[in-house]
Amino acid sequence: MGLFRDLGNKVEKFKQASEAAADEEASHECRDCGEKFFADRETCPECGSSDVTPLGE
């Protein structure tokens, strides 16, 4: 079982690092739920809100 636990820990660390990198590179953010994403959208893909704004403005 130790092998699977170690693999699970490594996958979780990779997931967290990937999410952190994605947040740093995101170009848009939902003002309602805080979700960050790359595409210019009229609605948030996470919560459906129309309060989406480009980052840096």
MMTF fields as JSON, N, C-alpha, C and O atoms, coordinates in Angstrom:
{
  "mmtfVersion": "1.0.0",
  "mmtfProducer": "UNKNOWN",
  "numBonds": 227,
  "numAtoms": 228,
  "numGroups": 57,
  "numChains": 1,
  "numModels": 1,
  "chainsPerModel": [1],
  "groupsPerChain": [57],
  "chainIdList": ["A"],
  "bondAtomList": [4, 2, 8, 6, 12, 10, 16, 14, 20, 18, 24, 22, 28, 26, 32, 30, 36, 34, 40, 38, 44, 42, 48, 46, 52, 50, 56, 54, 60, 58, 64, 62, 68, 66, 72, 70, 76, 74, 80, 78, 84, 82, 88, 86, 92, 90, 96, 94, 100, 98, 104, 102, 108, 106, 112, 110, 116, 114, 120, 118, 124, 122, 128, 126, 132, 130, 136, 134, 140, 138, 144, 142, 148, 146, 152, 150, 156, 154, 160, 158, 164, 162, 168, 166, 172, 170, 176, 174, 180, 178, 184, 182, 188, 186, 192, 190, 196, 194, 200, 198, 204, 202, 208, 206, 212, 210, 216, 214, 220, 218, 224, 222],
  "bondOrderList": [1, 1, 1, 1, 1, 1, 1, 1, 1, 1, 1, 1, 1, 1, 1, 1, 1, 1, 1, 1, 1, 1, 1, 1, 1, 1, 1, 1, 1, 1, 1, 1, 1, 1, 1, 1, 1, 1, 1, 1, 1, 1, 1, 1, 1, 1, 1, 1, 1, 1, 1, 1, 1, 1, 1, 1],
  "groupList": [{"groupName": "MET", "atomNameList": ["N", "CA", "C", "O"], "elementList": ["N", "C", "C", "O"], "formalChargeList": [0, 0, 0, 0], "bondAtomList": [1, 0, 2, 1, 3, 2], "bondOrderList": [1, 1, 2], "singleLetterCode": "M", "chemCompType": "L-PEPTIDE LINKING"}, {"groupName": "GLY", "atomNameList": ["N", "CA", "C", "O"], "elementList": ["N", "C", "C", "O"], "formalChargeList": [0, 0, 0, 0], "bondAtomList": [1, 0, 2, 1, 3, 2], "bondOrderList": [1, 1, 2], "singleLetterCode": "G", "chemCompType": "PEPTIDE LINKING"}, {"groupName": "LEU", "atomNameList": ["N", "CA", "C", "O"], "elementList": ["N", "C", "C", "O"], "formalChargeList": [0, 0, 0, 0], "bondAtomList": [1, 0, 2, 1, 3, 2], "bondOrderList": [1, 1, 2], "singleLetterCode": "L", "chemCompType": "L-PEPTIDE LINKING"}, {"groupName": "PHE", "atomNameList": ["N", "CA", "C", "O"], "elementList": ["N", "C", "C", "O"], "formalChargeList": [0, 0, 0, 0], "bondAtomList": [1, 0, 2, 1, 3, 2], "bondOrderList": [1, 1, 2], "singleLetterCode": "F", "chemCompType": "L-PEPTIDE LINKING"}, {"groupName": "ARG", "atomNameList": ["N", "CA", "C", "O"], "elementList": ["N", "C", "C", "O"], "formalChargeList": [0, 0, 0, 0], "bondAtomList": [1, 0, 2, 1, 3, 2], "bondOrderList": [1, 1, 2], "singleLetterCode": "R", "chemCompType": "L-PEPTIDE LINKING"}, {"groupName": "ASP", "atomNameList": ["N", "CA", "C", "O"], "elementList": ["N", "C", "C", "O"], "formalChargeList": [0, 0, 0, 0], "bondAtomList": [1, 0, 2, 1, 3, 2], "bondOrderList": [1, 1, 2], "singleLetterCode": "D", "chemCompType": "L-PEPTIDE LINKING"}, {"groupName": "ASN", "atomNameList": ["N", "CA", "C", "O"], "elementList": ["N", "C", "C", "O"], "formalChargeList": [0, 0, 0, 0], "bondAtomList": [1, 0, 2, 1, 3, 2], "bondOrderList": [1, 1, 2], "singleLetterCode": "N", "chemCompType": "L-PEPTIDE LINKING"}, {"groupName": "LYS", "atomNameList": ["N", "CA", "C", "O"], "elementList": ["N", "C", "C", "O"], "formalChargeList": [0, 0, 0, 0], "bondAtomList": [1, 0, 2, 1, 3, 2], "bondOrderList": [1, 1, 2], "singleLetterCode": "K", "chemCompType": "L-PEPTIDE LINKING"}, {"groupName": "VAL", "atomNameList": ["N", "CA", "C", "O"], "elementList": ["N", "C", "C", "O"], "formalChargeList": [0, 0, 0, 0], "bondAtomList": [1, 0, 2, 1, 3, 2], "bondOrderList": [1, 1, 2], "singleLetterCode": "V", "chemCompType": "L-PEPTIDE LINKING"}, {"groupName": "GLU", "atomNameList": ["N", "CA", "C", "O"], "elementList": ["N", "C", "C", "O"], "formalChargeList": [0, 0, 0, 0], "bondAtomList": [1, 0, 2, 1, 3, 2], "bondOrderList": [1, 1, 2], "singleLetterCode": "E", "chemCompType": "L-PEPTIDE LINKING"}, {"groupName": "GLN", "atomNameList": ["N", "CA", "C", "O"], "elementList": ["N", "C", "C", "O"], "formalChargeList": [0, 0, 0, 0], "bondAtomList": [1, 0, 2, 1, 3, 2], "bondOrderList": [1, 1, 2], "singleLetterCode": "Q", "chemCompType": "L-PEPTIDE LINKING"}, {"groupName": "ALA", "atomNameList": ["N", "CA", "C", "O"], "elementList": ["N", "C", "C", "O"], "formalChargeList": [0, 0, 0, 0], "bondAtomList": [1, 0, 2, 1, 3, 2], "bondOrderList": [1, 1, 2], "singleLetterCode": "A", "chemCompType": "L-PEPTIDE LINKING"}, {"groupName": "SER", "atomNameList": ["N", "CA", "C", "O"], "elementList": ["N", "C", "C", "O"], "formalChargeList": [0, 0, 0, 0], "bondAtomList": [1, 0, 2, 1, 3, 2], "bondOrderList": [1, 1, 2], "singleLetterCode": "S", "chemCompType": "L-PEPTIDE LINKING"}, {"groupName": "HIS", "atomNameList": ["N", "CA", "C", "O"], "elementList": ["N", "C", "C", "O"], "formalChargeList": [0, 0, 0, 0], "bondAtomList": [1, 0, 2, 1, 3, 2], "bondOrderList": [1, 1, 2], "singleLetterCode": "H", "chemCompType": "L-PEPTIDE LINKING"}, {"groupName": "CYS", "atomNameList": ["N", "CA", "C", "O"], "elementList": ["N", "C", "C", "O"], "formalChargeList": [0, 0, 0, 0], "bondAtomList": [1, 0, 2, 1, 3, 2], "bondOrderList": [1, 1, 2], "singleLetterCode": "C", "chemCompType": "L-PEPTIDE LINKING"}, {"groupName": "THR", "atomNameList": ["N", "CA", "C", "O"], "elementList": ["N", "C", "C", "O"], "formalChargeList": [0, 0, 0, 0], "bondAtomList": [1, 0, 2, 1, 3, 2], "bondOrderList": [1, 1, 2], "singleLetterCode": "T", "chemCompType": "L-PEPTIDE LINKING"}, {"groupName": "PRO", "atomNameList": ["N", "CA", "C", "O"], "elementList": ["N", "C", "C", "O"], "formalChargeList": [0, 0, 0, 0], "bondAtomList": [1, 0, 2, 1, 3, 2], "bondOrderList": [1, 1, 2], "singleLetterCode": "P", "chemCompType": "L-PEPTIDE LINKING"}],
  "groupTypeList": [0, 1, 2, 3, 4, 5, 2, 1, 6, 7, 8, 9, 7, 3, 7, 10, 11, 12, 9, 11, 11, 11, 5, 9, 9, 11, 12, 13, 9, 14, 4, 5, 14, 1, 9, 7, 3, 3, 11, 5, 4, 9, 15, 14, 16, 9, 14, 1, 12, 12, 5, 8, 15, 16, 2, 1, 9],
  "groupIdList": [1, 2, 3, 4, 5, 6, 7, 8, 9, 10, 11, 12, 13, 14, 15, 16, 17, 18, 19, 20, 21, 22, 23, 24, 25, 26, 27, 28, 29, 30, 31, 32, 33, 34, 35, 36, 37, 38, 39, 40, 41, 42, 43, 44, 45, 46, 47, 48, 49, 50, 51, 52, 53, 54, 55, 56, 57],
  "secStructList": [7, 2, 2, 2, 2, 2, 2, 2, 2, 2, 2, 2, 2, 2, 2, 2, 2, 2, 2, 2, 2, 2, 2, 2, 2, 7, 7, 3, 3, 3, 6, 6, 6, 7, 7, 3, 3, 1, 1, 7, 7, 1, 1, 7, 6, 6, 6, 7, 7, 1, 7, 3, 3, 3, 6, 6, 7],
  "xCoordList": [0.809, 0.0, 0.849, 0.384, 2.085, 2.948, 3.203, 3.314, 3.297, 3.529, 2.382, 2.613, 1.135, -0.016, -0.167, -0.595, 0.178, 0.134, 1.158, 0.852, 2.367, 3.407, 2.988, 3.175, 2.424, 1.963, 0.853, 0.844, -0.073, -1.156, -0.629, -1.126, 0.37, 0.97, 1.636, 1.518, 2.33, 3.0, 1.983, 2.186, 0.901, -0.149, -0.771, -1.003, -1.043, -1.636, -0.7, -1.155, 0.583, 1.546, 1.6, 1.662, 1.576, 1.58, 0.321, 0.386, -0.817, -2.09, -2.044, -2.456, -1.551, -1.471, -0.522, -0.817, 0.616, 1.571, 0.969, 1.179, 0.229, -0.404, -1.463, -1.541, -2.268, -3.302, -2.689, -3.205, -1.607, -0.937, -0.372, -0.488, 0.235, 0.791, -0.318, -0.157, -1.429, -2.556, -3.11, -3.423, -3.235, -3.729, -2.793, -3.255, -1.502, -0.541, -0.621, -0.354, -0.979, -1.009, -2.398, -2.533, -3.422, -4.795, -4.955, -4.275, -5.867, -6.077, -7.42, -7.63, -8.332, -9.654, -10.047, -9.559, -10.95, -11.402, -12.877, -13.371, -13.571, -14.965, -14.974, -14.342, -15.678, -15.722, -16.634, -16.524, -17.534, -18.442, -17.8, -17.875, -17.166, -16.635, -15.109, -14.548, -14.424, -12.966, -12.257, -11.026, -12.999, -12.391, -11.571, -12.012, -10.372, -9.507, -9.399, -9.338, -9.375, -9.309, -8.658, -8.386, -8.407, -7.607, -8.415, -7.922, -9.609, -10.377, -11.273, -11.762, -11.481, -12.429, -13.821, -14.196, -14.576, -15.91, -16.914, -16.564, -18.156, -19.207, -19.721, -20.214, -19.602, -20.03, -18.927, -18.106, -18.921, -17.926, -18.209, -19.35, -17.188, -17.406, -17.66, -18.137, -17.349, -17.52, -18.904, -19.585, -19.328, -20.585, -21.67, -22.826, -21.308, -22.288, -22.52, -23.349, -21.818, -21.976, -21.529, -20.65, -22.143, -21.74, -20.769, -20.423, -20.327, -19.392, -17.949, -17.246, -17.525, -16.181, -15.376, -15.859, -14.155, -13.314, -11.905, -11.397, -11.274, -9.868, -8.996, -9.244, -8.003, -7.076, -6.155, -5.829, -5.74, -4.82, -5.536, -4.894, -6.856, -7.62, -8.216, -8.893],
  "yCoordList": [-1.201, 0.0, 1.259, 2.314, 1.17, 2.333, 2.929, 4.147, 2.068, 2.543, 3.429, 4.492, 2.996, 3.774, 5.069, 6.087, 5.037, 6.247, 7.254, 8.439, 6.79, 7.677, 8.267, 9.459, 7.433, 7.911, 8.944, 9.971, 8.675, 9.621, 10.95, 12.003, 10.918, 12.156, 12.94, 14.164, 12.243, 12.925, 13.534, 14.645, 12.829, 13.352, 14.598, 15.582, 14.574, 15.727, 16.933, 18.053, 16.731, 17.829, 18.416, 19.634, 17.539, 18.01, 18.811, 19.854, 18.335, 19.037, 20.431, 21.402, 20.534, 21.83, 22.779, 23.967, 22.267, 23.104, 23.567, 24.708, 22.698, 23.046, 24.123, 25.069, 23.984, 24.986, 26.342, 27.377, 26.346, 27.602, 28.275, 29.491, 27.492, 28.047, 28.578, 29.624, 27.878, 28.316, 29.64, 30.528, 29.785, 31.042, 32.2, 33.317, 31.957, 33.017, 33.468, 34.633, 32.578, 32.883, 33.241, 33.597, 33.155, 33.412, 34.846, 35.756, 35.034, 36.366, 36.973, 38.172, 36.167, 36.656, 36.068, 35.013, 36.788, 36.331, 36.641, 37.669, 35.742, 35.968, 36.74, 36.326, 37.846, 38.652, 38.042, 38.374, 37.154, 36.545, 35.385, 35.335, 34.448, 33.264, 33.232, 32.403, 34.124, 34.181, 33.229, 33.198, 32.451, 31.522, 32.307, 33.341, 31.802, 32.426, 31.495, 30.277, 32.066, 31.261, 32.046, 33.238, 31.381, 31.95, 32.592, 33.511, 32.15, 32.623, 33.797, 33.878, 34.696, 35.789, 35.196, 34.778, 35.154, 34.566, 35.586, 36.48, 35.446, 36.314, 35.841, 36.637, 34.516, 33.965, 33.088, 32.537, 32.968, 32.157, 30.672, 30.235, 29.891, 28.465, 27.712, 26.577, 28.33, 27.67, 27.928, 26.988, 29.194, 29.522, 30.095, 30.211, 30.452, 30.979, 32.474, 33.013, 33.155, 34.598, 35.336, 34.875, 36.476, 37.304, 38.403, 39.262, 38.391, 39.398, 38.922, 38.636, 38.844, 38.383, 39.599, 40.438, 39.683, 40.825, 40.374, 39.397, 41.082, 40.785, 41.161, 42.178, 40.373, 40.684, 41.809, 41.925, 42.624, 43.711, 45.004, 46.006, 45.002, 46.236, 46.739, 47.768],
  "zCoordList": [0.0, 0.0, 0.0, -0.434, 0.479, 0.525, -0.843, -0.988, -1.851, -3.222, -3.684, -4.26, -3.435, -3.87, -3.074, -3.619, -1.805, -0.985, -1.501, -1.632, -1.793, -2.323, -3.664, -3.911, -4.524, -5.828, -5.651, -6.33, -4.748, -4.475, -3.977, -4.377, -3.109, -2.604, -3.722, -3.784, -4.6, -5.716, -6.673, -7.163, -6.944, -7.819, -7.201, -7.903, -5.903, -5.227, -5.262, -5.495, -5.039, -5.113, -6.517, -6.685, -7.535, -8.92, -9.212, -9.863, -8.74, -8.95, -8.334, -8.969, -7.111, -6.439, -7.159, -7.292, -7.626, -8.359, -9.682, -10.094, -10.34, -11.617, -11.423, -12.207, -10.391, -10.122, -9.78, -10.204, -9.027, -8.671, -9.921, -10.077, -10.805, -12.042, -12.936, -13.565, -13.0, -13.829, -13.309, -14.101, -11.996, -11.431, -11.75, -11.985, -11.763, -12.06, -13.513, -13.81, -14.413, -15.838, -16.364, -17.534, -15.533, -15.967, -16.451, -15.977, -17.405, -17.963, -17.562, -17.747, -17.015, -16.635, -15.281, -14.876, -14.587, -13.269, -13.092, -13.555, -12.419, -12.046, -10.738, -9.766, -10.708, -9.487, -8.435, -7.254, -8.848, -7.878, -7.121, -5.894, -7.838, -7.156, -7.084, -6.367, -7.815, -7.761, -8.709, -8.734, -9.492, -10.449, -11.473, -11.973, -11.778, -12.777, -13.972, -13.81, -15.178, -16.387, -17.505, -17.358, -18.625, -19.712, -20.829, -21.483, -21.061, -22.205, -21.829, -20.703, -22.77, -22.585, -22.738, -23.834, -21.676, -21.685, -21.168, -20.399, -21.593, -21.086, -19.738, -18.939, -19.484, -18.202, -17.629, -18.363, -16.312, -15.606, -15.838, -15.69, -16.199, -16.401, -15.089, -15.112, -13.962, -12.662, -12.073, -11.661, -12.028, -11.346, -12.273, -11.866, -13.512, -14.456, -14.354, -15.088, -13.47, -13.295, -14.556, -15.283, -14.795, -15.935, -15.513, -16.325, -14.265, -13.756, -13.94, -12.971, -15.205, -15.57, -16.006, -16.766, -15.519, -15.841, -16.221, -15.671, -17.159, -17.453, -16.26, -15.611, -15.97, -14.891, -15.318, -16.499, -14.398, -14.7, -15.012, -15.328, -14.928, -15.16, -13.884, -13.883]
}
